[in-house]
Amino acid sequence: MKKSVKKLLAYLLLYFGITILFSIFMIGAYMLPNYNIRGHVAESLAQIQEEGTGTYCPFFDQAGAMLDIHTDALILNIAQAKGMYEDQSVVQKAFENSFYEDESTNGVSSLTESINMPTNNHEYSRYWHGIQVIIRPLLLFFNYTEIRYIFMILVFILLGITFSMIGKQLGTKHAISFAITISLMYIVLIPISLQYSSIFIVTLLGMISVLMLYKMKKEKFLGMLFFIIGAFATFFDLLTYPLISLGFPLVLAVILENRKGKKVSQQMVFIIKLGILWALGYALLFFTKWIIASIVLNKDAISLALNELLFRVNGNETHPVNRLDTLKNNFNYFFIPTAKYILIGIFIIWIISFILYRKKLRECKLILPLICIAIVPYVWYLVFSGHSSIHAWFTNKIQAVTLFAILCLLFEVIDNNRIGTYINKIKRIEKEK
C-alpha cells in the first residue's frame, strides 16, 4: 500500500513539475523581444507564398507527401506575439496564443495580412504551442528557410543516433525495419515542415531514451518516461500524428522486454501499462492547458476546447464522418502503389526466409504483443474520425507504427542462428574449393 501511495505521489509531483516547466517555457518564450522576430517573419513571406497552401508536394506527386504550409504559416503568425489587444500582458499572450486570420482566405494570406496588423483577432488557447519555445528564439536570428535548415541538421543527427543505438541493442534487422518505415513516411520532407518536425523529434528522443534506460538497466523508470513522452507530445504537437511518439518507443521497449524471457501475458500487461501512462501524460497536460488558459484569460477556454474535441471525434454537418472511408483514405495515402510493391517484395523474401529459417512457435512470444501495437493506429482513426478524415493527408503517417511493428515482427520470427550456420557452411565449401 505504501509503495502504491509513494508511486502515486511521484507521478503527481512529476505532473505538477512538468506543468510548471511548460508554463515557464511559454512565458519565457513570449518575453523575448518581438522586433527581430517580426522582421524575420516578414522576411519569410516570400518562401511561404511561393509554396502556397494545401497542394505543395515537393519531389513526390502524392497527397501523403503534401507539406502543411497552412499550419507553418499559422505557427509564424502566432510567433509574432501581437496579442488580442495592445496592452496585453506577456503571461496572457503566452497562454492565449493569438493570431490574425482573415476567414475568407487561407493561412498564408492571413500571415501576409498580419504583418501590417497591430493586433490579432483569433485565439488558439486549447494547445500549448510548445513549438514557440523553439521557433521564437530561432526567429531572433533566422528566417523560415534558415530554420528549416537547422531542423534538417537536428533531425538527421537524432536519426543517426537512433539508428546506431537500435543496431547495437536490437540488431541490424530492426534498424532496417526502422529505415523502411521512416522512408514510407517521406522522411526527406519532415525536417522542412515545422508542423511535422516537432512530433518527430519528440519521437526520436523518446526512442533514444528507451534504449538508454535499458542500456543503463534502469527500466523501472519506463513508466515515468512514457508519461513524460505523452506530456511533451501534447506540448509540442498540433494534433498531427502524435501516436507515433507512443508507438515507436513502445515497439522498442516490448522487443527489449521480450529478450528478458517475459511471458506473453506479462508483455501484454506491460504494453497496456505504458500505453495508459502515455495517454495520461498526453490527456492531463492537454486538459491542464485549458484550465490555465481559462484562469489567465478569464474566459471559458474549457468549453471552447471541448467543442473542438467533439468535432475531432465526430465531425459536423459541414464535415460529416464516415469511419470506414476514414480508414480507407488513411490507408491509401500511406500505402501508395509504389510502397505496396516494395512491401510485397519484402514479404516474398520474408516468406522464403521463414520457410527455411523460422523459429519454433514457442520462441515467438512477440507475435501477439506486436500485432496489438500494430492495430492501435486504426483504433485512433475510429475514435478521432473527424480529424483523421479531414487531415488524412498527414494523419495517415500514424500507420508508421503499424508498419514498424509488423516489420519487427517479421524479423523476430526468423532464426538468425540458423542463417549464420548456413552462411558459415557456404564459406567452408568455398574454402574447400
VORO-503995 format. One line per field, with one value per residue (C-alpha): residue number from 1; residue in three letters; x, y, z. Coordinates in Angstrom, 2 decimals, always signed. Example, Ala and Ser with C-alpha at 12.3 -4.5 7.8 and 13.67 -1.06 7.14 Angstrom:
<dodos>
num = 1/2
residu = ala/ser
c1 = +12.30/+13.67
c2 = -4.50/-1.06
c3 = +7.80/+7.14
</dodos>
This chain:
<dodos>
num = 1/2/3/4/5/6/7/8/9/10/11/12/13/14/15/16/17/18/19/20/21/22/23/24/25/26/27/28/29/30/31/32/33/34/35/36/37/38/39/40/41/42/43/44/45/46/47/48/49/50/51/52/53/54/55/56/57/58/59/60/61/62/63/64/65/66/67/68/69/70/71/72/73/74/75/76/77/78/79/80/81/82/83/84/85/86/87/88/89/90/91/92/93/94/95/96/97/98/99/100/101/102/103/104/105/106/107/108/109/110/111/112/113/114/115/116/117/118/119/120/121/122/123/124/125/126/127/128/129/130/131/132/133/134/135/136/137/138/139/140/141/142/143/144/145/146/147/148/149/150/151/152/153/154/155/156/157/158/159/160/161/162/163/164/165/166/167/168/169/170/171/172/173/174/175/176/177/178/179/180/181/182/183/184/185/186/187/188/189/190/191/192/193/194/195/196/197/198/199/200/201/202/203/204/205/206/207/208/209/210/211/212/213/214/215/216/217/218/219/220/221/222/223/224/225/226/227/228/229/230/231/232/233/234/235/236/237/238/239/240/241/242/243/244/245/246/247/248/249/250/251/252/253/254/255/256/257/258/259/260/261/262/263/264/265/266/267/268/269/270/271/272/273/274/275/276/277/278/279/280/281/282/283/284/285/286/287/288/289/290/291/292/293/294/295/296/297/298/299/300/301/302/303/304/305/306/307/308/309/310/311/312/313/314/315/316/317/318/319/320/321/322/323/324/325/326/327/328/329/330/331/332/333/334/335/336/337/338/339/340/341/342/343/344/345/346/347/348/349/350/351/352/353/354/355/356/357/358/359/360/361/362/363/364/365/366/367/368/369/370/371/372/373/374/375/376/377/378/379/380/381/382/383/384/385/386/387/388/389/390/391/392/393/394/395/396/397/398/399/400/401/402/403/404/405/406/407/408/409/410/411/412/413/414/415/416/417/418/419/420/421/422/423/424/425/426/427/428/429/430/431/432/433
residu = met/lys/lys/ser/val/lys/lys/leu/leu/ala/tyr/leu/leu/leu/tyr/phe/gly/ile/thr/ile/leu/phe/ser/ile/phe/met/ile/gly/ala/tyr/met/leu/pro/asn/tyr/asn/ile/arg/gly/his/val/ala/glu/ser/leu/ala/gln/ile/gln/glu/glu/gly/thr/gly/thr/tyr/cys/pro/phe/phe/asp/gln/ala/gly/ala/met/leu/asp/ile/his/thr/asp/ala/leu/ile/leu/asn/ile/ala/gln/ala/lys/gly/met/tyr/glu/asp/gln/ser/val/val/gln/lys/ala/phe/glu/asn/ser/phe/tyr/glu/asp/glu/ser/thr/asn/gly/val/ser/ser/leu/thr/glu/ser/ile/asn/met/pro/thr/asn/asn/his/glu/tyr/ser/arg/tyr/trp/his/gly/ile/gln/val/ile/ile/arg/pro/leu/leu/leu/phe/phe/asn/tyr/thr/glu/ile/arg/tyr/ile/phe/met/ile/leu/val/phe/ile/leu/leu/gly/ile/thr/phe/ser/met/ile/gly/lys/gln/leu/gly/thr/lys/his/ala/ile/ser/phe/ala/ile/thr/ile/ser/leu/met/tyr/ile/val/leu/ile/pro/ile/ser/leu/gln/tyr/ser/ser/ile/phe/ile/val/thr/leu/leu/gly/met/ile/ser/val/leu/met/leu/tyr/lys/met/lys/lys/glu/lys/phe/leu/gly/met/leu/phe/phe/ile/ile/gly/ala/phe/ala/thr/phe/phe/asp/leu/leu/thr/tyr/pro/leu/ile/ser/leu/gly/phe/pro/leu/val/leu/ala/val/ile/leu/glu/asn/arg/lys/gly/lys/lys/val/ser/gln/gln/met/val/phe/ile/ile/lys/leu/gly/ile/leu/trp/ala/leu/gly/tyr/ala/leu/leu/phe/phe/thr/lys/trp/ile/ile/ala/ser/ile/val/leu/asn/lys/asp/ala/ile/ser/leu/ala/leu/asn/glu/leu/leu/phe/arg/val/asn/gly/asn/glu/thr/his/pro/val/asn/arg/leu/asp/thr/leu/lys/asn/asn/phe/asn/tyr/phe/phe/ile/pro/thr/ala/lys/tyr/ile/leu/ile/gly/ile/phe/ile/ile/trp/ile/ile/ser/phe/ile/leu/tyr/arg/lys/lys/leu/arg/glu/cys/lys/leu/ile/leu/pro/leu/ile/cys/ile/ala/ile/val/pro/tyr/val/trp/tyr/leu/val/phe/ser/gly/his/ser/ser/ile/his/ala/trp/phe/thr/asn/lys/ile/gln/ala/val/thr/leu/phe/ala/ile/leu/cys/leu/leu/phe/glu/val/ile/asp/asn/asn/arg/ile/gly/thr/tyr/ile/asn/lys/ile/lys/arg/ile/glu/lys/glu/lys
c1 = +0.00/+2.78/+4.58/+1.48/+0.99/+4.64/+4.32/+1.15/+2.85/+5.82/+3.53/+1.67/+4.97/+6.03/+2.75/+2.97/+6.66/+6.01/+3.11/+5.31/+8.15/+5.87/+4.41/+7.86/+8.96/+5.96/+6.22/+9.97/+9.48/+6.93/+9.24/+11.69/+11.79/+9.46/+11.19/+13.66/+11.12/+8.56/+11.26/+12.30/+8.64/+8.19/+11.42/+9.96/+6.86/+8.41/+9.22/+5.82/+3.95/+5.97/+4.95/+1.34/-1.01/-2.75/-1.23/+2.56/+4.09/+7.84/+9.56/+6.51/+3.19/+1.30/-1.18/+0.72/+3.78/+1.93/+3.55/+1.31/+2.26/-1.01/-0.01/+3.59/+2.17/-0.05/+2.98/+4.81/+1.65/+1.42/+5.17/+4.70/+3.01/+0.87/-1.91/-5.63/-5.15/-2.13/-1.62/-1.95/+0.48/+3.18/+1.50/-1.82/-0.11/+1.75/-1.48/-3.81/-1.52/-3.47/-3.02/-4.52/-6.90/-8.91/-11.53/-12.17/-8.62/-6.06/-3.31/-0.63/-2.77/-3.67/+0.02/+0.71/-2.04/-0.93/+2.37/+0.57/-1.95/-1.29/-3.21/-4.69/-8.32/-8.32/-7.08/-5.73/-5.61/-6.54/-2.97/+0.25/+2.07/+5.37/+6.89/+7.05/+9.67/+11.94/+10.69/+10.64/+14.30/+15.33/+13.37/+15.54/+18.36/+16.94/+14.10/+11.81/+14.16/+17.14/+15.15/+14.24/+17.95/+18.61/+15.73/+17.13/+20.50/+18.86/+16.53/+19.30/+21.67/+18.94/+18.23/+21.90/+21.94/+18.70/+19.90/+23.19/+21.53/+18.92/+21.64/+23.77/+20.99/+18.46/+20.44/+20.73/+17.41/+15.44/+17.49/+16.49/+12.83/+13.04/+14.73/+12.00/+9.28/+10.51/+11.19/+7.49/+6.74/+8.57/+11.40/+13.10/+10.13/+9.68/+12.61/+11.35/+8.00/+7.76/+4.46/+5.81/+9.27/+8.25/+6.43/+9.04/+11.81/+9.84/+9.50/+13.22/+14.15/+11.64/+13.22/+16.72/+15.55/+14.01/+17.21/+19.31/+17.21/+17.66/+21.36/+21.76/+19.45/+17.04/+13.86/+11.96/+11.69/+9.95/+6.51/+7.60/+9.38/+6.20/+4.22/+6.81/+6.76/+2.96/+3.23/+5.85/+3.78/+0.93/+3.27/+4.86/+2.31/-0.71/-2.53/-0.63/+0.31/+1.12/+0.59/+4.00/+5.55/+3.90/+4.17/+7.83/+9.29/+6.79/+7.88/+11.50/+10.55/+8.49/+11.28/+13.83/+11.44/+10.87/+14.60/+14.34/+12.20/+8.90/+5.67/+3.17/+0.70/+3.38/+4.21/+0.53/+0.23/+3.47/+2.00/-1.26/+0.56/+2.88/+0.03/-2.12/+0.75/+1.47/-2.25/-2.39/+0.60/-0.93/-4.51/-3.70/-1.36/-3.86/-6.63/-4.27/-3.65/-7.39/-7.60/-4.62/-5.94/-9.36/-7.82/-5.27/-7.62/-10.74/-12.78/-14.29/-11.45/-12.52/-15.91/-14.29/-11.74/-14.35/-16.43/-13.36/-12.65/-16.16/-15.59/-12.30/-14.20/-17.48/-17.10/-20.10/-22.70/-20.11/-17.62/-19.69/-17.80/-17.78/-15.44/-14.90/-13.96/-11.59/-9.81/-9.68/-8.36/-5.65/-4.58/-4.37/-2.50/+0.20/+0.40/+0.67/+1.12/+4.94/+5.05/+2.81/+5.13/+8.16/+6.42/+5.24/+8.86/+9.99/+7.21/+8.20/+11.81/+10.49/+8.32/+11.34/+13.44/+10.61/+10.25/+13.99/+14.92/+11.81/+11.91/+9.92/+6.45/+7.19/+10.04/+7.77/+6.33/+6.28/+3.59/+0.56/+2.16/+3.42/+0.15/-1.71/+0.57/+0.07/-3.71/-3.65/-3.44/-6.71/-8.38/-7.16/-8.75/-12.07/-12.09/-10.82/-12.58/-13.47/-9.84/-8.47/-10.94/-10.26/-6.49/-5.91/-3.05/-0.92/-2.76/-2.03/+1.53/+0.31/+0.34/+4.13/+3.61/+1.77/+4.48/+7.34/+5.65/+4.91/+8.40/+9.99/+7.66/+8.64/+12.31/+11.73/+10.31/+13.40/+16.18/+19.43/+21.50/+20.23/+21.04/+24.50/+25.05/+24.04/+26.39/+29.30/+28.58/+28.82/+32.10/+33.59/+32.55/+34.16/+37.40/+37.47/+37.26
c2 = +0.00/+2.41/+1.59/+2.46/+5.73/+6.67/+5.89/+7.98/+10.88/+10.56/+10.86/+13.81/+15.60/+14.78/+16.14/+19.41/+19.74/+19.35/+21.82/+24.44/+23.75/+24.12/+27.35/+28.81/+27.80/+29.52/+32.73/+32.82/+32.44/+35.28/+37.55/+37.68/+40.99/+40.95/+43.34/+40.90/+38.08/+40.03/+41.16/+37.57/+36.52/+39.24/+38.06/+34.53/+35.54/+35.13/+31.46/+30.75/+32.49/+30.65/+27.27/+28.32/+26.29/+22.94/+21.48/+21.73/+18.24/+18.63/+15.72/+13.39/+13.84/+12.18/+13.59/+11.91/+14.00/+17.28/+19.81/+21.59/+25.10/+26.41/+25.37/+26.52/+29.93/+29.77/+28.97/+32.03/+34.09/+33.15/+33.71/+37.45/+37.63/+40.69/+39.74/+40.44/+43.97/+46.29/+46.41/+42.64/+41.12/+38.63/+35.91/+36.42/+36.28/+33.10/+31.25/+32.82/+32.15/+34.51/+35.13/+37.23/+35.47/+36.58/+33.82/+34.48/+33.41/+30.77/+30.67/+32.07/+35.07/+35.65/+35.65/+38.17/+40.46/+40.04/+41.84/+45.20/+44.46/+45.95/+43.21/+39.76/+38.72/+34.98/+32.96/+29.39/+28.64/+24.95/+23.93/+24.62/+25.68/+24.47/+24.85/+28.58/+27.80/+26.76/+28.98/+32.36/+32.18/+30.99/+33.80/+36.29/+35.32/+33.30/+33.28/+30.36/+28.87/+29.01/+27.42/+24.56/+24.02/+23.88/+21.43/+19.23/+19.01/+18.26/+15.59/+13.74/+13.88/+12.33/+9.76/+8.79/+8.31/+6.32/+4.03/+3.41/+2.54/+0.27/-1.54/-2.10/-3.08/-4.80/-5.73/-4.60/-6.18/-3.80/-0.81/-1.81/-2.05/+1.49/+2.74/+1.25/+2.68/+6.27/+6.15/+5.47/+8.46/+10.68/+11.31/+13.75/+16.11/+16.00/+18.34/+21.08/+21.27/+22.98/+21.20/+17.71/+18.09/+18.76/+15.47/+13.51/+14.98/+14.10/+10.54/+10.18/+11.50/+9.06/+6.14/+7.18/+7.49/+4.00/+2.47/+4.39/+3.19/-0.44/+0.08/+1.53/-1.18/+1.48/+0.01/+0.76/+4.36/+3.37/+4.28/+7.81/+8.10/+7.27/+9.73/+12.39/+11.48/+11.84/+15.22/+16.52/+15.25/+17.44/+20.38/+20.45/+18.87/+20.47/+17.14/+15.89/+12.25/+12.23/+8.48/+7.78/+9.16/+6.23/+3.53/+3.73/+3.76/+1.09/-1.31/-0.97/-1.45/-4.58/-6.20/-5.48/-6.74/-9.94/-10.65/-10.99/-14.08/-12.48/-14.38/-13.16/-12.22/-10.16/-8.38/-7.56/-6.05/-4.15/-2.66/-1.67/-0.05/+2.05/+2.95/+4.19/+6.22/+7.83/+8.62/+10.13/+12.34/+13.39/+13.98/+15.51/+18.12/+18.86/+19.48/+21.43/+23.96/+24.55/+25.20/+27.57/+29.44/+29.82/+31.28/+33.56/+34.83/+34.90/+33.02/+29.57/+28.04/+24.55/+24.67/+26.00/+23.19/+20.51/+21.66/+21.30/+17.88/+16.69/+17.90/+15.96/+12.84/+13.07/+15.83/+18.11/+18.86/+20.54/+17.70/+14.53/+11.44/+8.06/+5.92/+3.27/+5.94/+7.43/+4.09/+3.61/+7.11/+6.99/+3.54/+4.60/+7.84/+5.93/+2.72/+4.20/+1.71/+2.03/+1.34/-1.69/-3.13/-2.63/-4.25/-7.17/-7.73/-7.65/-10.07/-12.55/-12.53/-12.97/-15.96/-17.73/-16.91/-18.01/-21.37/-22.00/-20.40/-19.91/-20.10/-22.63/-21.38/-21.40/-18.94/-16.44/-14.65/-11.28/-12.12/-11.08/-8.04/-6.53/-7.23/-5.41/-2.37/-2.52/-2.27/+0.85/+3.41/+2.10/+2.44/+6.06/+6.63/+5.20/+7.34/+10.61/+10.16/+13.83/+14.91/+11.81/+12.28/+15.96/+15.69/+12.21/+13.59/+13.80/+11.66/+8.68/+8.69/+7.24/+3.93/+4.09/+2.50/-0.39/-0.87/-0.69/-3.22/-5.65/-5.41/-6.00/-8.97/-10.48/-10.27/-11.62/-14.95/-15.60/-17.57/-15.63/-18.53/-20.83/-18.21/-17.80/-21.57/-21.68/-18.78/-20.44/-23.69/-21.88/-20.25/-23.67/-25.08/-22.09/-22.61/-26.31/-25.44
c3 = +0.00/+0.99/-2.25/-4.31/-2.43/-2.99/-6.71/-6.97/-5.19/-7.53/-10.57/-9.05/-8.43/-11.99/-13.34/-11.39/-12.21/-15.95/-15.79/-14.09/-16.54/-19.58/-18.19/-17.56/-21.07/-22.67/-20.63/-21.24/-25.00/-25.07/-23.05/-25.94/-27.86/-30.86/-33.25/-34.82/-34.67/-36.67/-39.06/-39.81/-40.17/-42.80/-44.44/-44.60/-46.53/-49.98/-49.36/-47.78/-50.62/-53.27/-51.84/-51.31/-49.15/-49.36/-52.52/-52.26/-52.66/-53.27/-55.07/-54.96/-56.68/-53.83/-51.31/-48.48/-49.41/-49.02/-46.70/-44.19/-45.27/-43.84/-40.29/-40.73/-41.68/-38.58/-36.38/-37.76/-37.35/-33.66/-33.20/-33.78/-30.33/-31.07/-28.67/-28.93/-27.62/-27.40/-23.60/-23.11/-20.60/-21.57/-19.47/-21.27/-24.65/-23.65/-22.86/-25.42/-28.41/-30.63/-34.36/-37.12/-39.50/-42.49/-42.64/-46.33/-47.24/-46.29/-43.67/-45.97/-46.96/-43.30/-42.39/-45.17/-43.91/-40.29/-40.96/-41.05/-38.30/-34.83/-33.00/-33.59/-33.88/-33.07/-30.10/-30.08/-26.35/-26.49/-27.44/-25.55/-28.76/-27.33/-30.80/-29.96/-27.31/-30.18/-33.03/-31.27/-30.14/-33.61/-35.27/-33.40/-35.76/-38.67/-41.18/-42.10/-44.73/-42.39/-39.56/-41.89/-42.50/-38.74/-38.26/-41.05/-39.29/-35.91/-37.28/-39.11/-36.13/-33.96/-36.68/-36.77/-33.00/-33.11/-35.92/-34.15/-30.85/-32.46/-34.40/-31.30/-28.88/-31.15/-34.23/-37.84/-38.81/-36.59/-37.75/-41.30/-40.20/-38.86/-42.06/-44.27/-42.04/-41.95/-45.69/-46.27/-44.03/-46.59/-44.14/-46.55/-46.14/-42.37/-41.48/-43.79/-42.02/-38.64/-38.13/-38.82/-37.27/-33.69/-33.02/-34.98/-32.81/-29.65/-31.02/-31.75/-28.30/-26.81/-28.68/-27.63/-24.02/-24.01/-25.39/-22.86/-19.92/-20.99/-21.59/-18.08/-16.63/-15.35/-16.85/-13.64/-14.88/-18.14/-16.78/-15.93/-19.27/-21.23/-19.08/-19.95/-23.66/-23.71/-21.98/-24.42/-27.36/-26.09/-25.54/-29.00/-31.34/-33.00/-33.40/-36.45/-35.81/-32.05/-31.71/-33.25/-30.04/-28.24/-30.90/-31.91/-28.37/-27.30/-30.04/-28.88/-25.23/-25.97/-28.01/-25.27/-22.60/-24.58/-24.50/-20.74/-21.29/-20.24/-20.84/-23.44/-20.69/-18.93/-22.19/-22.77/-19.29/-19.99/-23.21/-21.54/-18.60/-20.78/-23.14/-20.26/-18.79/-22.18/-22.58/-19.08/-19.79/-23.11/-21.87/-18.46/-19.91/-22.67/-20.14/-17.88/-20.66/-20.89/-17.14/-17.09/-20.16/-18.51/-15.36/-17.03/-19.76/-17.57/-20.16/-20.58/-22.61/-21.48/-23.25/-26.42/-26.35/-25.63/-28.62/-30.82/-29.32/-30.18/-33.74/-33.91/-32.84/-34.75/-37.33/-38.02/-40.69/-42.91/-42.42/-41.81/-40.66/-42.36/-40.28/-42.96/-45.50/-42.92/-42.57/-46.33/-47.11/-44.48/-45.66/-49.31/-48.52/-46.64/-48.67/-52.15/-55.06/-55.07/-51.33/-51.79/-54.47/-52.22/-49.26/-51.41/-52.48/-48.84/-47.91/-50.64/-49.38/-45.83/-46.80/-48.29/-45.20/-42.90/-44.64/-44.39/-41.08/-38.93/-35.18/-33.22/-32.29/-28.55/-29.18/-30.96/-27.93/-29.67/-32.23/-30.19/-28.47/-31.73/-33.56/-30.77/-31.18/-34.96/-34.52/-32.31/-35.20/-36.63/-33.23/-33.23/-36.67/-35.48/-32.32/-33.84/-37.16/-37.62/-37.50/-39.29/-42.13/-42.85/-42.37/-43.79/-45.90/-42.74/-40.14/-42.42/-41.06/-37.76/-39.67/-39.49/-36.06/-37.73/-40.33/-37.80/-35.50/-38.36/-39.89/-36.49/-36.01/-39.37/-38.43/-34.93/-36.16/-38.29/-36.55/-37.04/-35.74/-38.48/-41.12/-39.61/-39.68/-43.35/-44.23/-42.40/-44.26/-47.60/-46.51/-45.64/-49.02/-50.77/-48.83/-49.70/-53.39
</dodos>
